[in-house]
Amino acid sequence: MSFPNIPSISPDINISVEEAVNLLLASIAFEELGLAHIINAEAEKIQFVLGTLHNQTTTVPTTLEDLIKIDTSVEHTLRTVIKHQMLLQFKLEDVLSFSTSSTTTSTTTTTTSTTCCCL
């Protein structure tokens, strides 16, 4: 068995801290947008089963069992979406704390006080 032939790649990327923070914020926004589309698709799934979807021409007779299956499916999907949103919240908090800590300079001042005891 021969070894794979891996090309030599030099991944030199120069990005400033501000650009990195902006890219991370954009990635969070795109993930949130994707989750919003999933939530919308789940809502349309329920509307379709109930026959209330906009521009729906045919209605499929649904049973109580069908409604329970759809409800379980939507609940499972929304639980997963909520988990992802919690992770994105942590990611956002980390990015914002990094952003503020890297741009904030701290200054310290020292004050001394002397007390005089006069008799």
N, C-alpha and C positions, 0 to 999 in steps of 0.2 A: 504494500500500500504506500503510495507516495504522499508527500506532504502537500498541502494546498499552496497554490501560488498566490500570495497576498501582495497586492501592489503597495508600494511605499506612498503613504498619504501623510502630508504634513498639515494638520488642522490648525493653522495659525489664524486665530480670529481676534481682532482687536475691537472690543466693545467697551464703552464707558459704563460706569455704574448706573448712570441715569438711563442709558439705552437698555441695559439689562433689566432694570426695574420696569421700564415701559413694556418690554417684551413679555415679562412675567405677568404684568397686569392685563395685557392683551390676550395672553393664553387663558387666563382666568375668565375673561369676558367671553371668549369663544366657547369655552366649556359650558359656561352658564347659558349661552345661546343654544347650544346643543341640547342641554337639559330642558330648556323651555320648549323646544320642538318635540321632545319626547312627551312632556306633560300634555302638550296640545294634541298629540297623536292619541294619547290615552283618553282624553276627553272626547275626541271624535269617535273612538271605538265605542264608548258608552252611548254616544248620540246615535250611532249607526244601529246598535242593538235595540235602542228604544224607538227608532224610526223618526228621530227628530233632527237628524243631520241635515244641514242646509243643502238644498238641491238634490235631496235623496228622492229618487223616483219610485223605487220599490221598497216595500216594507216586508221584512221577513218575520213570520210569526215566531215570537220568542216564548220560551217556557221559563218557569221559575228557575229551573236547573241551569238554563243558559245564562240568566241574569246573575246567578250566584257564581258561575264559572268566570264570567267577565269581571265581576266585582273582585274576585280573588286574584285574577290576573292583573287587574289595574292596581290593586293594593300592593301586590308584590313589586310591580314596576315602580310605583311611587315611593315605596320604602327604599328601593335601591337608589332612586334619584335623590332622596333626602340624604342618604349616606354620602353620596358624591358631593352634594351641596355643603355638607358639614366639612368634608375634606377641603373643598375650595375655600370655605371660610377660614380654616386654619392657614391655608396657603396665602390667602389675602392678608391675614394678620401678620404672618411672617414677613411678607414682602413689604408691607407698610412699616413694620418695626425696623426692618433693615434699612429701608429708604430714609426714615427719619433719623436713625442712629448714624448713618453714613454722611448725612448732610449737616448734622448738628455738631457744632463745636462747643465744647464745654469750657467754661472759664471758672476759675476758683479765686476767691478773694480771701485773704487772711486778715482778720482783725484782731488786734491785741488790746487788751484793756488793762490798765493798772489801777490799783486801788491804793489810796493813800490813807493811812490811819493817823489822824492827828489827835494828840492827847491834850 
